[in-house]
Amino acid sequence: MPAPVHAVIVAHPDARAAGLPHLKETLAAVAAQRHPVDALTIVLCGKDRRFAEVADASGAEGIIQADAATGFAEAIELASRRVDPDHALWLLAQDTSPAPDALERLAAVLELQPSVAVVAPKLVRRSDSEIIASLGVSMSRGGESVELAAGQFDQGQHDGREDVLGADIRGVLLRAERRGDLLPDRALGGADEGLDIGVRARLGGDRVALAPAARVAVRADGVAGLPDPVRAADRRRIVYVTRLAQLHRRLVYAPAAVVPLHILSFLPIALWRAVSHLLAKAPGAVLPEWAAAFVAAFRWPSIARSRARLRGRRGDWWRVDPLRIGRVERREILLGDGQSARTTRPELRFFSGGGAWTVLASLAVSIVAFFPLLSWPVLGGGGALPLRTQLASLWTDAVFGQRGYGLDGALPADPFAAVLAVLGSLMPAAPSSALVVLWVAALPLATLGGWFAATRVTERSGLRIAGAVLWTIAPTFLGALVDPRPAAVILHVALPWLVYTGLAAHRSWGSAGAASLLMLVVAACAPSAGGVLAVIAIVACVAAICVARFSGAIRLLWTLVPTAVFFLPLVWFHVTHKQPLSLLADPGLPYQGARASDDLWGRLSLLAGFPAGDGAGWPGLLSSAGAGDALVRWAWFAPALVVPVAVLAAVGAFTVRWRVGVPLLLVAGGAAVAGLVASGISVSVVDGAAVALWPGSLGSVSWSALVLGALLALHSLRMPRSLRGALGTIGVLLVLVTAVPHLTAVLRGDAAAQNGPRSTLPAYVAAELDEGARGATLVLDIREDGTVVQRVVWGSSDSLGAQSSILSTRTAFTASEEELANRIADAMTPQAQDVSFADLGIRFVLVEPVTATSGPAAALRAQAVAAFDRNPAFTAVGETGKGALWGVTGEVAPRPALTSDDRSVSAILIIAALVSLVIAVLLAIPTRASVRAARVRPRMIGASKEQE
């Protein structure tokens, strides 16, 4: 005859909003059992009048009112005091609804199998009874709990399984004689309670059996077991309690001698697992992981209480080992969870769709257009300069410390210097050659990025190719290649990848991690463009919050974190010096170059994406070819050829995918207007002349939105395939016409790009300083009006990475600069005899040549040369191709070392930057799981309602 059964139902009014209906359903199911319970106790964890009324009407023999913080295990302990010694104990919660024959079948197992101390039912989902919620739990060799059948379709495939190591705590029936030793452990925090009961039962010589015919429908309210991982807070709780339970069980099951060793290992293991969580694209699990490690390590009373239950049984692990699972079986269970490999994402078709051929064609065009560059060791002209010759110097320029120019102490570095350090590190033997390689590879790299960015708005191969070509021949991009602007070129190459990852950042941590790195690169290359993109990200974050997509908002917010970390020192410096607009300064060598005029035509040219205002280069090309004046005048209207692309982008805002088209149109217009405004802002000063912000970087942002908007319109509009192809082809051909002058400029010798020198200083200086001699070079540039512009260069050459926006935006002299200016003035007078620069760390003095043979500049230069020749503090080297050169006699003082405070600040900033980069890289690295998860989401944005 089956033993009498005492059922305990634990309810928590605050667990879920639907908790009350769930409790009513459970009570009704218990009352409908064919084998009726002999007694019922209800434990209410928290006060709620409605719950109390339902409990009073249930006919329960006892109702226990407990505190709201009472967990399931503690509630069972409270109720067990009311259970008769000869009654089996049935553990239920408010969300467990047993089938009418469930208790009958559970009790039958206890009656027929005396060695069974615990019997567990088959748990199925209440929302879908064909899905198994739990049917047995095992444990890996490392102590991790593993569900044996959770999430699988119930086809009876596991009904033959009887013996298991443990089970889900919900619906478990405990034998009366053994229940005192097998009550759930409150220290586990709500996870692995059934597994722990099973382990204790096996160590005591008893068995845990399954009764698959006994079905219990469950919901995931979280009263017993783990909650449904719908909310972010629930997901964090699951990670925390699961890891806490695992660590606690490790301390309980281990021999006493190794418990301290386990505790000492918790923090290193937590660090390793934090990295694993980031790789698994689960950054939300990092803090719960650390919290679980700390809590588990210092709950000594709980550890002692739990270990006391196993006293004298730890030598019987041979009873447990056969039911544990190995690594291979665990992997099979995790991968074979019964979920179909569904996918809503079609094949990429990069090769079959013509993407690869487009990139190869772009490479061929680049080789022809920039053929002379193949023999250049260094890129020069425009805003280009050599890079440092040594990697150590490249990376030194990228951190807080002494800059490569001037006599200042430690200053923050421009983030662009870090970008150049990475680029130069790709060719460690000749870092400057990396810029030449970049110039030759820029067109195919832009084509590749443009093609992938186009996949976010269209699945049509032809439109993807059109988008790639349009991005490659963007006017701002070609202008930056011909009139060298390294930062603008790197930005244009990186921007489509930022678009590709950024448009999906709200739904994927992998995309958010990659987007955060690309955002850093883009902002480092053009802070003005980075500011606009940051505003876009913040607006998107606010929009996600407004529609309760909090996880998406956090991912979008993360895209700004590495950029914020890298720019924080610059922000602090410029804000404290009351120069916040200096943050917008273009990095690298300040370079004015060709600019559109301030009249109406120049403004229209800027809005069309032609910052040079040269009619796309056609007037100059036709004039040099001897074309008539009428044709040259008409050539000034060449920028109007991009209007069809803008019109199509505007049409995209009125298609069925307007939710994507409208933001793209707003971004395009906003970035174009921002570029117009930026062209009137001057924050950098070079040789006493103001240099306005280059609007081309913002033009690239605007062009990206226009191209995507045009592709979206062509994809979404219902029209014959031939008409769609014709419109796309015409748009590409018209823009291609504007690209012809720039693509042929290098071959025609009409480009500012040129074969640059390995060093901007005389070869003698470069050789001395490259061989280890310490000191700087004082370069004096005498202008036509007789003014003298000085710069102090540390190293063997002016270099791109050594440029500093802090120095280029400075509008007042520092004390060291005033002292140096006074010494220069004294040294250039005929009577100067005792003026030296050795104590300032200056080893060489270079007076650059002047173009005029007479006038103030020539006279002042002759006077300076004569003064330096007479001064015994200088030793004449002679005239060089770069000017008259002198060495400084005597012992040259070393450059002052960083103070201890400066070293501390530098170390803190480096650590913060590295931490942000490591986290971003770990998030960005694709894994098998992240790729599998990405396949169930559409590649196109705005094409499905499955957005997150």
Secondary structure as UniProt FT lines:
FT   STRAND          5..11
FT   TURN            13..14
FT   TURN            17..18
FT   HELIX           19..31
FT   STRAND          39..45
FT   HELIX           49..56
FT   TURN            57..59
FT   STRAND          62..66
FT   TURN            68..69
FT   HELIX           72..80
FT   TURN            81..82
FT   TURN            85..86
FT   STRAND          88..93
FT   TURN            94..95
FT   STRAND          96..98
FT   TURN            100..101
FT   HELIX           102..112
FT   TURN            114..115
FT   STRAND          116..125
FT   TURN            129..130
FT   STRAND          131..134
FT   STRAND          137..140
FT   TURN            141..142
FT   STRAND          145..147
FT   TURN            150..151
FT   TURN            157..160
FT   TURN            170..171
FT   STRAND          173..174
FT   HELIX           176..181
FT   HELIX           186..188
FT   TURN            189..190
FT   HELIX           193..203
FT   TURN            204..205
FT   STRAND          207..218
FT   TURN            229..230
FT   HELIX           232..253
FT   HELIX           256..258
FT   HELIX           259..279
FT   TURN            280..281
FT   HELIX           283..285
FT   HELIX           286..297
FT   HELIX           300..308
FT   TURN            309..313
FT   HELIX           314..319
FT   HELIX           321..323
FT   HELIX           327..335
FT   TURN            350..354
FT   HELIX           355..369
FT   HELIX           371..375
FT   STRAND          379..380
FT   TURN            382..383
FT   HELIX           391..396
FT   TURN            397..398
FT   STRAND          401..402
FT   STRAND          410..411
FT   HELIX           415..425
FT   TURN            428..429
FT   TURN            431..432
FT   HELIX           433..454
FT   TURN            455..457
FT   HELIX           461..472
FT   HELIX           475..482
FT   TURN            483..484
FT   HELIX           486..502
FT   TURN            503..507
FT   HELIX           509..525
FT   HELIX           527..546
FT   TURN            547..548
FT   HELIX           550..558
FT   TURN            559..560
FT   HELIX           561..576
FT   TURN            577..578
FT   HELIX           580..584
FT   HELIX           600..607
FT   TURN            608..609
FT   TURN            611..612
FT   HELIX           615..617
FT   HELIX           618..624
FT   TURN            625..626
FT   HELIX           629..635
FT   TURN            636..637
FT   HELIX           638..642
FT   HELIX           643..652
FT   TURN            653..654
FT   TURN            656..657
FT   HELIX           658..678
FT   TURN            679..680
FT   STRAND          682..686
FT   TURN            687..688
FT   STRAND          689..692
FT   HELIX           696..716
FT   HELIX           721..748
FT   STRAND          754..755
FT   HELIX           763..770
FT   TURN            771..772
FT   STRAND          776..782
FT   TURN            784..785
FT   STRAND          788..794
FT   TURN            801..802
FT   HELIX           805..808
FT   HELIX           815..827
FT   TURN            830..831
FT   HELIX           838..840
FT   STRAND          842..847
FT   HELIX           856..870
FT   TURN            872..873
FT   STRAND          874..880
FT   TURN            881..882
FT   STRAND          883..888
FT   HELIX           900..924
FT   HELIX           928..934
FT   TURN            935..936
FT   TURN            941..942
//
